Each structure stands twice: as C-alpha cells, then as structure tokens.
Amino acid sequence: MRAFDLPGRSPVYAENGMAATSHPLATMTALSVLKEGGNAVDAAIAASATLCVVEPHMTGIGGDCFVILAEPDGSLHGLNGSGRAPAAVTGEWYRARFKKVPLTGVHSVTTPGAIRAWETLLERFGTFGFGRLFADAIRYAEDGFAIHPRVAHDWALYAAELAKDEGASLHCLVDGKAPLVGTRHRSPALGATLRKLADGGAKAFYEGEIAHEIADTVQAKGGFLSEEDLAAVTADWIKPISTSYAGHEVFELPPNGQGVTALILLNLLSELDFASLPPDSPERWHMEVEAGRLAYAVRDRYVADPALKAVEIERLLSPQFTRSLARQVDRAHRNPAVTLPETADADTVYLTVVDRDRRAVSFINSLYHAFGSKVVTPHSGIALQNRGACFTLEEGHPNEIGPSKRPLHTIIPAMAYRDGMPSVSFGVMGGAYQPLGHAHVFSNLVDHGMDPQAAIDDARLFWGADGTVEVEAGIDAASREALRARGHSVRPVALPLGGGQMIVIDRKTGFLVGGSDPRKDGLALGW
C-alpha cells in the first residue's frame, strides 16, 4: 500500500476491459474501441495509430512493431513486424564510407514494418477495420491536439536536427521550433496519409503513391530504399520463447529482438536468489547491475544473430549456462572482467490492452531514435525510422548490414503466464535498457508484492556508454555511496530511464489491475 501523503497514484482496477499507454489520448482511444465492442487487438492498433500522431518523436507509421498476443483460451502468438535493409545494401559499400552505420539520415533507414504488422494482426484476430481504428488518429492529426509535458520536453531536444531536413522542418516544427506544452498542434499531411490507409489498407502504404514518395525521398538523398523493397515487406508469425521465474512462465520474442536477454537475466537472478534482497537496497542494486552486465555481454556475443536457432536459445537459457554466468558474480564487488556491449538509446511506445474476454495484447511500436532518421517525406508526412543504425559494419558478424537483412532490435514486448493462462502483460521502453527494465519491474511485482503501479514507479538504474552506473533521483545517497564502495562509478542519469505499462489479470478476483509509468504522460484506465 502506497503512502497517500506522498506524490504518486494508485493502480487502476476494472473488470470489463483495460488499456495502459504512454499518452492519455491513446488510452482513451483504446477504451472507446473496447466499449464499442472491439477486442484488445482492435484497441491496441487504434491506440498505436493515435500515438503515431500525438507522440511523433516516439513512434510512427514509418517504424516497426512487435506483438505478443494471448487469446482467451491461453493460446499464445508472436508477431515480428520489423523491416529490413534495402536489397541493394552491402557491408562493403558502408565500410568504404563509414566507421559505423549512421544514426540519422537516409543511410540509417530500413523498411517500415508497422503497417504490415497491424494489418496482419487485424486480419487474423481483429474485428474492426482501419477505417474505424484510425478515426481518432485522423481527427487529432487534422483538427489538432494539445502537446503534453513530456512530449514537449523531448520534442524540443531535436528541433535543430529536424530543421536540417525539409520534410521534418515542414511537418515537425512550427516556425522553426518545437511546439510548446499546452499548444494545439496539427499534422494534416499525416492525417491525409492515414485516411488513404484507412481506405486502402497496407497496400496503399507499400505500393503506389506513398511507396513511390518514400523511395524517392530516400534515393534523392543518396539512399538505397526502393519501391520493390517496400512491396516486399512482411510481418511474420513467430513462436515466443520463455523461462520460469517465481511461479510464472515469462515469454519474450526470439531474435532479431533482444527479448532472450531478459530471460537470461531472469534465470541469473533466480540462480542468485535475487528475491531475498530487500527492494531498493544497495545489495539489490549491485546484484541487478552485475547480473545485468553479464546478460548484456551474452547478448552482444551470441544474440545479435537474427537467425539464432532454437537449440542455441535453449543452450543460453539452460541451467548449466546460467550457473556459468552466476560464478562470475561477486556479491561484494564489481567484476571488472565483464566487457559491456555498446548500449543503444531509443524512443519507443509500449502499450498493453486486455479485453472483457481476457484477450491480452502486449504491443510495442518504434521509430528507434526520436523522429527516427530525422528524414520525413515532404508530401505524406511520414518520419522514416533509423533502425539500420542497429547493424554493425564488422565483416562476417551475424548482425553485419547486408541486403534485405533484419537488424538486431531493441524493442521487446513481454507476457507472463501462471497456471497455463496469461497473468501479466507488460513492457518497459528505453532502448537497451528494456531487458533490465523487464526484469526489474517483474521482480518488483512477483518478488516483493508491489502492485503494477508501484512496480513501475520504483527507481531505476542502468549503465552509460562508458560503463558508469546512471541512477535516477529515487536512489538515495546512501545507496549510491554503497555502490561506489563496491567498485561502481556512479552518476545521476540525465533523463528518466524508459517508461512502461503493465496489466495484471487477477483470476481470483476477476479484476484487471493496471499501471502506467509516471516518466511519461500516459495512464492506465478501465471500466
């Protein structure tokens, strides 16, 4: 039970349906679809479309999407809606010009997978069409919406970069500046594009006028993306992978995402008896950092391969492999022998919806960095993602950039089961932080009895590019000094770590219990 005389909010309890997103308007979009008789799939897609308008730095129709869906009978489905590098791309061409794949610009652009994923999901499990599901997004784009505080804060950080691209300057800036909090903002070009997709479906995006403009915009700036690349985009059904933790089966998606990293970490935390450490204690923070560093080192060495085979995943999740990692953890000191991979910053939206039938959707959509590549199509107003920056230029590496390859992906939805049925639908945004975030909030929930809101509210830490542990303000001075005493360099984090949403399905009471991250503008609501 939270202290009611301190800032914070209670979890949301409801019975007939619930949505948790990073923006109030998107949460209301999802609820309106549920109350009209749509299911959780319909509501999730509608909410994501709204987010593409009201949080344009975080997500967009020019990005990618991953989904875990639990049906009311307990059947589980995974969908990989990530795009690929252009077919004409080669590692040799990039190595001749760059030391690494650029973070922005047309040479970071991969094909957008989101719209194909939305339609693929909708055709199999949805009940409404794009026409209804895009209604709120179109209205906000054409009539305008109020800029919320976190959106305004983040948007202003990228105004100078956006000004360098004619499409981004036209559609993402107002008189050359980011829109201010509380002001009305319109995106009429994006609204017109959404209308075309509402009428023509994914085909209207991947073929014809829109596809021609996307390819032309990229090629005019020296990039490779073609109309043939766009027409070839697929969204693929995949089998989720899992591990057991605290009486739950926790599911993630297999590579090319980094979800297996979260499972490796949960196995390691279980082996180290992480649950016995008091929450928010220096001992717990130290163990989380050390176990996390090992799990991420494994990710960099083994998990970069999008074609990682099931037998290799099984080995990485085996008790023998977990014990080999656990032997490298010193409970009193930082292990200097662990080599950390380069971490990726990212801007993403995660949302979850559960309907009256207890169909649960764990849904994540992203442009990768804020406004993706910072390249926006001038006529259709589509921000193109920079997910190509996740490739490496190391020759022979499984994640080396190459023709029609999917890159290593940071965005990961999660789902937990108990007694063979879905129990928790959750996700944590924040680029490379996401696997550690999954483990942290889930441990808060199941190891320490926190409700979903408290589990998400809890302070976080992660390491920066130089290995220094970056801590949020909620980690007190004594804990910071205790971490330093264990050999960690520590500094305050510049921005809050990620964001997240969670819905617990309480089958004993029949209620849904939800929470949404205060680090963003959003909330959980139900009825």
N, C-alpha and C positions, 0 to 999 in steps of 0.2 A: 504494500500500500504506500503510495507516494505521500510526501509531506505537503499537505494542502496549503501551507503558508509560504511555500517556495514556488518560484516560477516553474511551469510545467503544465501538462494536461493529462487527462485520464485516457485510457484506451476506450475505444468505441465498441459497444455491444449491440448486436442486431440479430435478426432471425431470418428475414426474407431475402437478403442479399447485401453485399458489402463491396465497396471499392476503396482502394488506397492508392493515391497517385501523388506526384510531386507538385501538383498545382490544383487549387480549388476548382477552377473551371473544368478541368479534366475529370475530377472526381464527380462533379455534378453531371457531366456528360454521361459517364458510365452509369450513374444511378438512374438517370432519365431513361436510358435504354433498358435497364433491368425492370423498371417499373412499367414500361410499355410491353413487357413480355419477352424481351430479348434475353438471351442467355449470357453467361460470362464471357464467351468468345466474342459475341457481338459487342458487348460493353467494353471489353479491352481494346478492340480495334477502334471503336469510336473515341475512347479516351486518348489513345495514341495519336489519332488524327488531330484532335484538339491540341494536344501537346506540341505537335509539329508547328502549330500556329502561335501558341502562347508562350512556349519555351523554345524559340527557334535556334538558340545557341546550343541547346542540349540535344535536340533531335530534329528529324526532318524526313520527308519522303525521299530525299536523296541519300538516305543512310541504310543501315542494316537492322535485322530483327532476329531474335531468338525467342522461342516459346517452349515452356513445359506445360502440358495440359493434362489434368486429372479428370476423368469422366466420373459420373456419379457411381458407376459400378466398380470403381477402383482402377480401371484400365488407365495406363499412362502412355503419353505420346510426347515426343520431342520434335521440334521443327528448327532446322537450320536455314535461316534466311539471310545468310551472309553473301556478299558479292565477291567477284573475282577480279584479278588483274586483267587488263586488256590482253587479247590474244597476241598482239604484236610486241608485247613487252619481253625484254630479255635482261638477264642479270649483267651480261657483258656491256650492254648499252648504258645501264645505270652506273656500273663501276667505272666506266670511262669518263663519267661526268660528275659523280657524287661520291662522297665518303660514306654516306648513308642515304636512305630514301628520304627526300624532303618531307618536312612536316606539313607544309602547305603548298598550294599551287597545283597545277594540273598533273604533275608527276607523282602526286600522292593519291590521286583519285582512283577508286575501284568502282565497279558497277554497283548501283544501289539495289539491295535485295529486299528492302522492306515491303514495298507494294506487292511484289510477287508473293512474299510470305503472308501478308494479310489476306490476299485473295485465296491462296492455297488453304489457309486455316479456315477461312469463312466457308469455302465450298464444301469442306468435309464436316465441319462441326457447327457452323453458324446457322442463323435463321433469318437474319435481315440482309439487305444488300448495302453496297457502298452508298447508294443514294440517301438512305436514312442515316447510316452511320457517320457520314461526313457532314451532316446538316449543321451541327454546332460549329465544327471547324470552319466551314464555309462562311457562316454568319459572323464569326469572330474575325475572320480574315477580311471580309468585305465591310462590315459595319464598325469594326474596331473592338478592342478590349483594353482593360486597364493593365498597365505594366505593374507587376507585383515587385516587392522589395528585393528579393534575392535575384530575380531576373534582371532588374535594373542594375544592381551591383555588378553582376557578371558581364552583362552586355557592354557596360562602359569600359571594361578592361580590353576590349577588342576593337574599339572604334577606329583606331589608327590603322590596324591591319585591314579592316573591312574597306576603308577608304581607298585602298590600293587597287581594288577590283571594281570595274564599272557596274557589274550586276549587284555585287554586295553593297556598294555605296548607294545604288538606286533603291534597293529593297530593304536594306537592313539599317540604314541611317536616316535621320531626319535633320536636314540642313547640315549634313556632315557630322552629326553627333548621334550618340546612342540615345534612345528615348528615355525620359526621366520617369521615376516612380510616380505612379498615380495618373500619368497622362494616357490619353487614348492613342492606340497605335493600330494602324491598318496595314494589311498585306494583300492588296487587291489582286496582284498578279498570281500569288499563291492561291487565293480564293478561286480565281478563274481556272487554274490548273486542277484544283480539287473538283470543281464542277465537271470538268472533262473526264476525270477518273470516275466520278460518281455515275456518269452516263455510260462510259466505255470500258470500265474495269481496268485491270492491269495492262491489257493490250494497248490501251490508249496512252500508257506511260512508256512501255517498252518498244512500241512501234509507232511510226507516223511522226506527226509534227513535233511532239515533245521529245521523243528519242532523237530526232534529227537535230533539234536545238542543243540538247545535251552534248551529243557527239561533236557538233560544230563548235560549240563553246570551248570544249577541251582541245580539239585539234587546232583551232585558231591560235591557241597559246602554246602549241608545240607538243601537246599530249597525244596519247595513242588511242583513247577510248573511241570505239566505233559504234555505229548503229547495229552491226552484227553482234557485237559484244552485249549490247543491251537486249536484243531479241533472244539471246541465248541464256538469259538469267533464269535460274531455277531456285526453288525453295524445296528442301529435301527433308523427308521424314526420317528421323534417326532415333535409335533406342537410347534412352537415358542410362547413365551409369550411376552406381550408388555405393555407399558404405553404411555400416551401422554405427550409431552414436547415441548413447543414453536412452536406449529403448526405442529409438526411431531409425527408420531407413531414410537416409538423406540422398536425394537424387540431384544430379547435375547433368549437363550435356557433355558428350565426349568432344575431343578436339575436332575442329580447329579452335574451339574455345578453351579457356583456362580453368573450366569447372573442376577437372580432375585434381587441380592444385588444392582446391578447398577440401576435397575428400582425403587427399594425402595428409593435409593439415589436421583434419578431424581425427584421422587414425592416430597420428602422432600425439595429439593432445590427450586422446583416450589412453594411449600407452603410458603417458607421463602423469596420469591421474590429475589432469588439469582441473577437474571438477572440485577437487578437495581444497584448492587455493581460494581464499576469500576474494570476492569480487572487488575490483578496484584496489587491490593490494599491490605493493611493489613486486612481490613474488609472482603474482599472476601476470603483471605487465612484462616482467622479464621473460617468463616462460612463453608468453604469447609471441614476443619478438624473436626469441631463439628458435622456437618451433616454426614460426613463420618464415624466417630466413632460410631454414633448411628446405621447407616445402617449395619456396620460390626458386631456390637453387636447382631443385629437381625439375621444376617447370622449365627452366632455361635450358637444361641439358637434355631432357627427354621429351617434353610435351610440346615443343614448338612444331612438331610434325603434324600437319592436319590429317595425315593418313595413319596416325598411330593405331596399331592394330589392337583388337580386343585382348589378345593374350598379353600384350605389353602393358596395357592398362591394368589387367589383373595382377601382373607382377608388381607394378608400382603400388597397388593397394593391398598387397599381401602382408600377412603378419611378419614374415621374415624381413621384408624391405622396411616395414615400419620400425621394427626393432633395430635395424642397422642405422636408421636415422636417429632413433632415440639415444643410442650410445654416444652420439655426438653432442648431446645437450648437457651442459654443465649448469646445474641449478643455482650456482653461486656466481658464475662469471660468464661474460660474453665469449663465445667461441670465435677467435679471430681467423680460423681456418676456413670458415664458410665464405664462399665467393658469391656475392649477390649479382643477379642479373640486372640489366638496366630496367628501371621501372617506367611505366607509361602513365602520363596524366591523361584524363579523358573527360568528356562531358556526355552524359547519358541520361535517359529517363528509364526508371523501372516502375512498373505498376503491377498490382495484383487485383483480381476480381474473383469473388465467389458468389454463385447464384443460389436461388432457393432450393435447387436440386442437389446442391453441394458439388457442382462442377467448379473446379478451381483452375484459374489461369495465372501462370507466372510468366511475365511478359516484359521484355527489355528491348529498347529501340534506341539507336545511337547514330550520331554523325562522327564519332570518335572525339576529336578536339572541338572546341567551341566554334560553331559555324563550319565545322569540317575543314575542308581545304581552303576556306575563305574565297572560293570561286562560286559565284551564283549566276545561274542562267539569266540573261537580261530580260527576256520576254516572259518566261514561265515562273521565275522567282524561286527556283529550286537550288538550295545550298547542297553542293556535292561533297560527299564525305572524303576524309583523308585517310581511310583505313589502310591504304597502301603503305603508310609510314610504319606499319607493324611488321613489314617484311624486313629481312636482313639482306645485306649485299655480300655476305660471306659465301664464297663459292663452294658449292656442294652441300651447304647447310640445308636441312629439310624445309626450313622456312625461307629459303632464298627466293627472292622475287623471280617470277617466271610466267610464261604465257598461261592465262586462264586459271591461275592458282588462287586458292583462298588463303589469306594470311592468318597467322595466329591472331586470335581475337580475345579481347579483354572482357567483353560483356557476357554475363552469365546469370540466367535465372535459376532459382532453386525451388525444390519442393521436398517436404518431408512426409513420410507415411508412418502411421502407427497401427499395428494390428491389421495390416493389409489395406488400409484406407488412408486417403490424404488427411494430414493433420495440420500442416503448416505450409502456406505458400508465402515465399519471402524472397527478397533480393536486396543487395546493397550496391549502390553505384560507386563510381570513383576510380575508373581505370584499373591499374594494377592492384589497388587496394582491395578489390572485390573479394577474392578468396579469403583473405584475412578478415574482412568485414563479415562474410557469411559465417565463419567460424565464431567470431566474437559475439554477434547478436544471437546466434543459435545457442551457444553456450550460456549466455545470459538467460535465455528462455528456459532451457531444459535442465541446466546445472544449478541455477541459482533462483529459479522460481519467479523471475521477473515477468510481468505482463508484456505483451508485444510493444506497447509504447515505451515502457521503461527500458526494455532490451535495446530498442533503437536509440533512445535518448542518451544512453550511457556513453561516457567519454571514450575517445579512440586515440590510437597512436599508429604510426607507420614510419617507415624509414625513407629518407630522401635519396636523391641520386648519389650523394656522397656517403651513404650508409648511416648518417646521423638520424637518430630516432626523433621524429617530429611529433609533439604531443599537443593535444587540444587543451583548452583552458580548464576543462573539468578534471584534469590530472593534477593533483596538488603538488606543492613544492617539495613535500617530504618524499613523495613517490619519485619525483624527478631526481632528487639527490640520491635516493636508493638505487635508481637505475645507473646513475653515474658511478656509484660505488661498485657496481657490478661490471664496469668497463664500457658502458654505453656513452657515446656522445649524445647530448640531448639539447633540443631547442624547441621553441614554440612553433607550431605549424602556421603557415601563412593564411590558409583558408581551411574551413571545416573539411573533415575527411568524408567525402561522399555524401550519400543520402540513402534512404531506404524505406521500404514498406513491408508490412507483414500482416497476414490474416491467419489467425488460428481457428481451426474448426473444432469446437468443443462438442464432441459427440455425447458426452454425459448430460450436458445441459441443453443441447440443441442450438446453442447460440454461436454466432461468429464473433470473434474478438480481434479488433484491428488497431494498428498503429501506423503513423507516418512520421517521417523524420523532420524535426524542427530545424534542421540545417537547410531545408528548402522551404518553399511557400505552401506546400501541399497539406493534405489531411486525409484521414480515413472517415468515411461516412457509410451508414447503412440504415435499414429500416425494418 
